[in-house]
Each structure stands twice: as C-alpha cells, then as structure tokens.
Amino acid sequence: MTTTTTTDDTTPHVRGVTFRSVSATRWRVLDRAGRVLGHLRTECQPEGVRFHAERFDLAAARLRALGSFWTAREAVDCLRYLR
C-alpha cells in the first residue's frame, strides 16, 4: 500500500479506500464497497502532520479516538483492523 497526497496537497490518498471531505481537516473513510470505516482527522504539529483515526460511537453520540499516526496509511489500517 502506498500513501501519497493529491495535487491539492490537502486530501490524503491511501490505496483501497475513498476519502469524502467532512471539513477542512476531517474526512470520512469509505472502503471499496462504500461502507464507512471511520474518520480521519489531520493536525499540524511542529514535527509534522499527525493523522487521527476516529470512529463514531453511537451509544455516546460522539467520535471516539482510536489512535494518532504519522501517516494516513497507518491511520486507515487502524480503522480497517479495529472493525
């Protein structure tokens, strides 16, 4: 799996998933079948961009953080494997 950014340098790109923009720093992550895996949020830090994997918790009616990663691919892998 390779991770690159698109020409606008804002939307992450990870092979096998689709990103739908929710806000300037948050994307809904969809698998190939169109099912929502979770959300990806970016945060700029002095060391670089951090990618946060999040999933909606229906019982609490809020997004629950699953982890912070240095690459979008790692964050998407977290969403895939923590189904």
HELIX and SHEET records of a PDB file:
HELIX    1   1 ALA A   72  TYR A   81  1                                  10    
SHEET    1   A 2 THR A   3  THR A   5  0                                        
SHEET    2   A 2 PRO A  12  VAL A  14 -1                                        
SHEET    1   B 5 THR A  18  SER A  23  0                                        
SHEET    2   B 5 ARG A  26  LEU A  30 -1                                        
SHEET    3   B 5 VAL A  36  GLN A  45 -1                                        
SHEET    4   B 5 GLY A  48  ASP A  57 -1                                        
SHEET    5   B 5 ARG A  62  PHE A  69 -1                                        
END                                                                             
